[in-house]
Amino acid sequence: MSEAQLPERKRTLPDEPASISQLNGILSEDCRKVKVTVELTNGATHPDLELTLTDADNVELSRTTILENFGPRMVFTMHIRQSQVKFPLKLWCELSYLDESAFSQAETLIGNQK
């Protein structure tokens, strides 16, 4: 294994930055997973995405971080590990290019009161 140091990741704001055009979440029948779809206005700018799934009491259920995303659309699953969850759930997505600086944000509610 090499002991070479990785260069520090340097990010800049692109000339035509992307924003979140659509954020959807579909709860599975067993209420243990959420199928997430994120669509961006520009798929060629490689933003970072941070997604958080919380319940009605604002308890964090799941978190996903995607670094330097490729493409305008992604679909993936977020898993819910807690046995007791209060509905509705809130899915929050933040898009950024620079550390600690959100460029675009979106949220959506998922599921009915159970």
N, C-alpha and C positions, 0 to 999 in steps of 0.2 A: 504494500500500500504506500502511496506517495504521501509525503508530508508537505507538499506544495500548498501554499496559501491560496484560497480562492480570492479573486479580486472583489472589492466591495461593490455591491450592486448599486448602480447609479441610475436614477430614474429622472425623466424630464416629462413635462407636459407636452403631448403631441400637438401639432398644428391644428388637427381636427379631432379633438378628444371624443370618445364615445360617451354615451349616457345610457342609463337603463330605460329601455322602451317598454319592456313588459316583464313582470314578475308574477309567476303563478305557483301555487302549491296544491296538490291533490292528496288528501288523506287516504291511506289504504283502509280496506274494510275492517282490519283488525286494530286500527288506530295506533300502529306501531311504526309506521313509515310515512314519509311525505315525499311524493315525487315532485321535484322542483324544476321549473323551467325558467331560465333567465335569457332574455333577448336584449341585445345591445344595438345601438344605432350605427355603430361602426365596428366591424370585427377585426380590423387590422392594426389596432393601436396597443394591444397587450396590457390592459389594465389589471390591477389586483382587485379581487372581489372578496368581501367578507360577508358571510350570511349567518344569521342567528335565528333560531326557532325558539320562541318562548310561549308559555301557557298564559291563561287569563290572569294569573297571579304574578306575572312577569318572571317566573322561574325559567331559567335557561334549560332547554331540553336537548338542544343539539347546536353545534357550531361547525362551519365549514370555511376554510380559507383557500382561495385559488390564486396562485401567483402567476402573473403575466399570462392571463387567459388568451387562448387563440380562438378566433372565430366569433361570429355574431350571435350564436345560439348554443346553449348547453342545457342538457337534461341530466339530472342525477338524483339520487335518493339520500335523504337525511333520515337517520334512524332515531327513534324515541326509546330510551332505555328505562325511564321512570314508569312505574306501574300506575301511579295515580296522576292524572293529568286533567287540568281544568280547561274547558273549551270556552270560547274559541282560541285557537292558536294564532300567534302573530309571526309571520316570516318577514325579516328585515334584511335588506341587502344594501351594501355600501360599496361603491366603485371608487377606486383611487389610483392615482399615478405616482403621487409623492407621499412619503411617510406622514402619517397623522394628518392627512388633508383629504377629506371626502370631496369628490368631484360630482357624484350623482348618488342619490339615495332613493329607495323605494320600499314600500311595505305592503303586505296583503294579509287579510284574515283568512284562516283555514278552519273548516269544520264548524258544526253547529253545537249548541249546548247539548251535552250528552248526559 
